[in-house]
Amino acid sequence: MLELTDVSRTYDDGHPVHALRRATLRFAEGEYVTITGPSGSGKSTLLNVVGLLDAPDGGSYRVRGVETVGLGERLRGGIRGQLFGFVFQAFHLLPGRTTVENVELGMLYGPHPRRVRRRMAMAALDRIGLAHRAHADPRTLSGGERQRVAIARAVGGRPRAVFCDEPTGNLDSANTGTVLALLRELNAAGLTVVVVTHDDRVAAEGHRRLRVVDGIVGEE
């Protein structure tokens, strides 16, 4: 599904920071991959490049056979909106909007017309067991519930892959288990899941584990 060949990303922070060095790897359809490594090693950079949130400096990155390096942001955003969903450590739910409205926001740049987004958002909330909180303010939800809503937002538009950056970093052990069970269920249904984590319990969930050190990606 996703194929990187000699992909690099360097930032200029007064001096060059080689966040990703000639990464060559593939992510198969329906795979569950976890990514570990020290802080500042390039894990999030790798996730952002694979998720088309950031553009590499060089190399080749193909999404379902389509070369994305060199594409403008509009075309990259179109691919991202149709195929990818994202979950972050901070839940990024908007106060003042209901839970279901927050889930709908994840579909704004996808192919689904407005008239069907509410139905899809409700289906996503039902899938995570929170349909009864559809019209609640996210500020009234627990941390575990907020992260489940964030996952519903990521998958509500029916993407083919979901990218998670420390999705359990703000959760206790019980809620971590709930989120991991949900990701496992989504993967079993065919969704490609890629998770960056510091947590060995989370990392053990993957079919395959990558480790990033000083921008170099290896496989464990």
C-alpha positions in Angstrom: 0.0 0.0 0.0 2.8 2.4 1.0 6.3 2.3 -0.3 9.2 4.5 0.6 12.6 4.3 -1.2 15.6 6.3 0.0 13.4 8.9 1.7 15.1 11.6 3.7 13.9 14.7 5.7 16.3 17.4 7.0 15.3 20.4 9.1 17.3 23.6 9.4 17.5 24.5 13.1 20.5 26.8 12.8 22.3 23.7 11.7 21.0 20.7 9.7 19.0 18.2 11.6 18.7 14.8 9.8 15.4 13.6 11.1 15.1 10.8 8.5 17.9 9.3 6.6 17.4 7.3 3.4 14.5 5.3 4.7 13.4 2.3 2.5 10.4 0.4 3.7 6.9 -0.8 2.9 3.6 -0.9 4.7 1.3 -3.7 3.4 -2.5 -3.3 3.2 -4.1 -4.4 6.5 -0.8 -4.4 8.4 -0.3 -3.3 12.0 3.1 -1.6 12.5 4.5 0.0 15.6 7.4 2.4 15.6 9.6 2.9 18.7 12.8 4.8 19.4 14.3 7.5 21.7 12.8 10.9 22.0 13.9 13.1 19.1 15.0 10.1 17.0 12.7 10.8 14.1 9.7 8.6 14.9 7.1 11.4 14.4 8.9 12.7 11.3 8.6 9.3 9.8 4.9 9.1 10.7 4.3 12.6 9.3 6.0 11.8 6.0 4.2 8.5 5.6 0.9 10.3 6.4 1.6 13.1 3.9 1.6 15.7 6.6 5.2 16.5 5.7 7.1 16.3 2.5 10.5 14.5 2.2 13.6 16.2 0.8 14.4 13.4 -1.5 13.7 9.8 -2.5 10.4 8.2 -3.6 7.2 7.7 -1.7 4.4 5.8 -3.5 0.9 5.5 -2.1 -1.0 2.7 -3.9 1.4 3.1 -6.8 1.1 6.9 -7.1 4.3 8.9 -6.6 3.7 11.6 -4.1 7.1 13.3 -3.9 6.8 16.6 -5.8 3.1 16.8 -5.6 1.5 20.1 -4.6 -0.2 20.4 -1.3 -3.7 20.3 -2.9 -3.1 16.9 -4.5 -1.3 15.6 -1.4 -4.2 16.8 0.7 -6.7 15.0 -1.6 -4.9 11.7 -1.1 -4.6 12.3 2.6 -8.3 13.1 3.0 -9.4 10.0 1.1 -7.0 7.4 2.4 -5.7 8.4 5.8 -6.9 9.1 9.3 -4.9 10.5 12.3 -4.9 10.1 16.1 -2.6 12.1 18.3 -1.6 12.1 22.0 -3.5 15.4 22.5 -7.1 14.6 21.6 -7.6 17.9 19.6 -11.4 17.9 20.1 -13.0 21.3 19.6 -14.9 22.6 22.6 -18.2 24.2 21.7 -18.9 21.5 19.2 -20.7 18.3 20.0 -19.0 14.9 20.0 -20.6 14.0 16.7 -19.7 17.3 15.1 -16.0 16.7 16.1 -16.2 13.3 14.4 -17.6 15.0 11.3 -14.7 17.4 11.1 -12.4 14.4 10.2 -14.4 14.0 6.9 -14.2 17.6 5.7 -11.5 16.9 3.2 -12.7 13.5 2.2 -14.9 12.5 -0.7 -18.2 12.2 1.2 -20.9 14.9 0.7 -22.2 16.8 3.7 -25.5 15.1 3.7 -24.0 11.7 4.5 -21.3 12.8 7.0 -23.6 12.9 10.0 -24.8 9.4 9.3 -21.2 8.1 9.0 -20.1 10.0 12.1 -22.9 8.4 14.1 -21.9 5.0 12.8 -18.3 5.6 13.9 -19.5 6.6 17.4 -21.7 3.5 17.6 -18.7 1.4 16.6 -16.7 2.7 19.6 -19.6 2.5 22.0 -20.2 6.2 22.4 -23.3 6.8 20.3 -25.1 7.8 23.5 -22.7 10.7 23.9 -23.1 12.0 20.4 -24.5 15.4 21.5 -22.3 15.9 24.5 -19.6 18.6 24.8 -16.2 16.8 24.6 -15.2 18.6 27.8 -17.6 16.4 29.7 -16.0 13.2 28.6 -13.3 11.2 30.3 -9.8 11.0 28.9 -10.4 7.5 27.6 -13.7 8.6 26.0 -12.0 11.6 24.3 -9.4 9.3 22.8 -12.0 6.9 21.5 -13.9 9.9 19.9 -10.6 10.9 18.4 -10.3 7.5 16.9 -13.9 7.7 15.6 -13.0 11.0 14.0 -9.9 9.3 12.3 -11.9 6.4 10.9 -15.3 7.9 10.4 -14.6 8.7 6.7 -13.6 5.0 6.2 -9.9 5.5 5.4 -7.6 2.7 4.4 -4.9 3.6 7.0 -4.8 5.3 10.4 -1.6 6.8 11.8 -1.4 7.2 15.6 1.2 9.3 17.4 1.4 8.2 21.1 -2.3 7.5 21.2 -2.2 6.2 24.8 0.3 8.7 26.2 -2.4 10.6 28.2 -4.3 7.5 29.4 -4.2 5.2 32.4 -3.7 1.5 32.1 -7.4 0.6 31.9 -8.1 3.2 29.1 -4.9 2.1 27.3 -6.3 -1.4 27.2 -9.6 -0.1 25.8 -7.9 1.9 23.0 -5.6 -1.0 22.1 -8.6 -3.3 21.9 -10.3 -0.9 19.6 -7.2 -0.5 17.3 -6.9 -4.3 17.2 -10.6 -4.6 16.2 -10.2 -2.0 13.4 -7.1 -3.7 12.1 -8.9 -7.1 12.1 -11.5 -5.5 9.9 -8.8 -4.6 7.3 -7.6 -1.2 8.4 -3.8 -0.5 8.1 -2.6 0.7 11.5 0.7 2.5 12.2 1.5 3.6 15.8 4.3 5.6 17.2 4.8 4.8 20.9 7.3 4.7 23.8 5.2 2.1 25.6 6.3 -1.5 25.2 2.8 -2.8 25.8 1.6 -0.7 22.8 4.6 -1.7 20.7 3.9 -5.4 21.3 0.5 -5.0 19.5 2.1 -4.7 16.1 2.6 -7.4 13.5 5.9 -5.7 12.9 8.0 -3.3 14.9 10.2 -0.6 13.5 12.8 1.3 15.5 14.1 4.7 14.6 17.5 6.0 16.0 19.1 9.2 14.8 16.8 9.2 11.7 17.8 5.7 10.7 14.9 3.2 10.4 15.5 -0.4 11.3 13.3 -3.4 11.8 13.0 -5.4 15.0 
